[in-house]
Amino acid sequence: MTATVRAATASNARILSSLQPPPNVVVVGGTSGIGRAVALSIAQHCPSAHITIIGRNESAAIDILPQLGSNPKFLRADVSLTSEIRAVTKKINAVDILVLTEGILTMTGRTPTTENIDNKLALHYYGRVLFVQELLPLLRSSPNGGKVLFVLDSINGNPSKINWNDMALENTYSLSSAANHALSFTDHAIQYFASQPENTNVTFTHAYPEVVRTNISDNLPFWARFPLKCSLAIGLGVTPEDCAELMVYGMLGTEKGYRYVDNKGRTVTKKIPLQEDMVAKVWEHTSRRISSN
Ligand SMILES: NC(=O)c1ccc[n+]([C@@H]2O[C@H](COP(=O)([O-])OP(=O)(O)OC[C@H]3O[C@@H](n4cnc5c(N)ncnc54)[C@H](OP(=O)(O)O)[C@@H]3O)[C@@H](O)[C@H]2O)c1
């Protein structure tokens, strides 16, 4: 463990163990990888936290639940679908910390869900925003202040490459445009949420985990997966456990409003400022998309 991770872990332990009442935590994508490690980290620092993980893999959830403190819960949902997100959020009656780590790595082109949203964009962007929107009333009333963490990529979004004429990429989809829309829209969305006066008790953090040794590449074709797995095996990237501490550290360090943090949980300084009218435009598009199903 590096000195940076050690310092982040100590800080997380200090903050999380002193929260009263213990926090209600929801980790979407908590059955695997970074989300799983975030859930375990919070449980370790605050065993009386109420931790709920959301995903589809019930057997993975059963394996991890006994390690999630005294009040663990698993809610099964396919979170690529707005209908399932609406249903699963109705089962949650308190949340202080919402962590969004659901995602996939794929080289397949546009793959519409049954709701006609591209699967990757649904997981990496639209569904995440819907989780926030549905849970905001609970986050706003959090006694210690609500916290939302988006684990995606706060560094590489490029607003100048957004296709404003095809924001959902129904006609001009490419892997790079889908990646850029998910990252850039997340940057815009957290700025929008933080600008709303009713959300002053909630912070929004978009974090970049860097390369993390998880199984996210398992569905890539062999020729793409093999070199990546070899690089990971010889030391590329960080462990999910170290990444989780740094992501949680970044989230807890956001004191108000929104913040973009890097792979060490530090503020990203070289960020192109977003224009207010573009923030409004992204929000208008997003709210239309997530309410139309
Ligand atoms: N690993 C990296 O190097 C890296 C780098 C940069 C960014 N990221 C981003 O960080 C996030 C987490 O990555 P990871 O490496 O931790 O991935 P991972 O180990 O593959 O975990 C992904 C999680 O997403 C959940 N998920 C995927 N599709 C779902 C669906 N349709 N419904 C419900 N849950 C679903 C999975 O749950 P179930 O299997 O239970 O459905 C799993 O818990 C991703 O968004 C990824 O893009 C990762």
The ligand as a MOL file (V3000), in Angstrom:
LIG
                    3D

  0  0  0     0  0            999 V3000
M  V30 BEGIN CTAB
M  V30 COUNTS 48 52 0 0 0
M  V30 BEGIN ATOM
M  V30 1 N -11.6950 -1.0840 -13.9630 0
M  V30 2 C -11.1400 -0.0400 -14.5490 0
M  V30 3 O -9.9480 -0.0550 -14.8840 0
M  V30 4 C -11.9300 1.2170 -14.8130 0
M  V30 5 C -11.2730 2.3410 -15.3490 0
M  V30 6 C -12.0060 3.5010 -15.6060 0
M  V30 7 C -13.3770 3.5250 -15.3310 0
M  V30 8 N -13.9890 2.4190 -14.8290 0 CHG=1
M  V30 9 C -15.4390 2.4840 -14.5810 0
M  V30 10 O -15.7050 2.1430 -13.2400 0
M  V30 11 C -16.9660 1.4490 -13.1510 0
M  V30 12 C -16.7600 0.1520 -12.3660 0
M  V30 13 O -15.8720 -0.6680 -13.0690 0
M  V30 14 P -15.3620 -2.0750 -12.4900 0
M  V30 15 O -14.0140 -2.2920 -13.0550 0
M  V30 16 O -15.5730 -2.1320 -11.0270 0 CHG=-1
M  V30 17 O -16.3810 -3.0780 -13.2210 0
M  V30 18 P -16.8820 -4.5430 -12.8080 0
M  V30 19 O -15.9710 -5.1880 -11.8450 0
M  V30 20 O -17.1790 -5.2470 -14.0750 0
M  V30 21 O -18.2500 -4.2170 -12.0470 0
M  V30 22 C -19.3330 -3.6820 -12.7440 0
M  V30 23 C -20.5540 -3.6790 -11.8580 0
M  V30 24 O -21.6340 -3.1540 -12.6580 0
M  V30 25 C -22.7560 -3.9900 -12.4670 0
M  V30 26 N -23.5860 -4.0170 -13.6670 0
M  V30 27 C -23.1950 -4.0830 -14.9630 0
M  V30 28 N -24.2640 -4.1400 -15.7710 0
M  V30 29 C -25.3610 -4.1130 -14.9570 0
M  V30 30 C -26.7580 -4.1590 -15.1850 0
M  V30 31 N -27.2740 -4.2140 -16.4260 0
M  V30 32 N -27.5870 -4.1120 -14.1150 0
M  V30 33 C -27.0890 -4.0770 -12.8570 0
M  V30 34 N -25.7710 -4.0050 -12.5750 0
M  V30 35 C -24.9240 -4.0430 -13.6150 0
M  V30 36 C -22.2040 -5.3810 -12.1800 0
M  V30 37 O -23.1640 -6.0830 -11.4010 0
M  V30 38 P -23.8100 -7.5120 -11.8160 0
M  V30 39 O -22.7420 -8.2970 -12.4580 0
M  V30 40 O -24.2720 -8.0220 -10.4940 0
M  V30 41 O -24.9490 -7.1770 -12.7060 0
M  V30 42 C -20.9740 -5.0510 -11.3500 0
M  V30 43 O -21.3080 -4.9590 -9.9940 0
M  V30 44 C -17.4230 1.2340 -14.5990 0
M  V30 45 O -18.3950 2.1900 -14.9190 0
M  V30 46 C -16.1850 1.4690 -15.4250 0
M  V30 47 O -16.4950 2.0040 -16.6930 0
M  V30 48 C -13.2980 1.2770 -14.5570 0
M  V30 END ATOM
M  V30 BEGIN BOND
M  V30 1 1 1 2
M  V30 2 2 2 3
M  V30 3 1 2 4
M  V30 4 1 4 5
M  V30 5 2 4 48
M  V30 6 2 5 6
M  V30 7 1 6 7
M  V30 8 2 7 8
M  V30 9 1 8 9
M  V30 10 1 8 48
M  V30 11 1 9 10
M  V30 12 1 9 46
M  V30 13 1 10 11
M  V30 14 1 11 12
M  V30 15 1 11 44
M  V30 16 1 12 13
M  V30 17 1 13 14
M  V30 18 2 14 15
M  V30 19 1 14 16
M  V30 20 1 14 17
M  V30 21 1 17 18
M  V30 22 2 18 19
M  V30 23 1 18 20
M  V30 24 1 18 21
M  V30 25 1 21 22
M  V30 26 1 22 23
M  V30 27 1 23 24
M  V30 28 1 23 42
M  V30 29 1 24 25
M  V30 30 1 25 26
M  V30 31 1 25 36
M  V30 32 1 26 27
M  V30 33 1 26 35
M  V30 34 2 27 28
M  V30 35 1 28 29
M  V30 36 1 29 30
M  V30 37 2 29 35
M  V30 38 1 30 31
M  V30 39 2 30 32
M  V30 40 1 32 33
M  V30 41 2 33 34
M  V30 42 1 34 35
M  V30 43 1 36 37
M  V30 44 1 36 42
M  V30 45 1 37 38
M  V30 46 2 38 39
M  V30 47 1 38 40
M  V30 48 1 38 41
M  V30 49 1 42 43
M  V30 50 1 44 45
M  V30 51 1 44 46
M  V30 52 1 46 47
M  V30 END BOND
M  V30 END CTAB
M  END
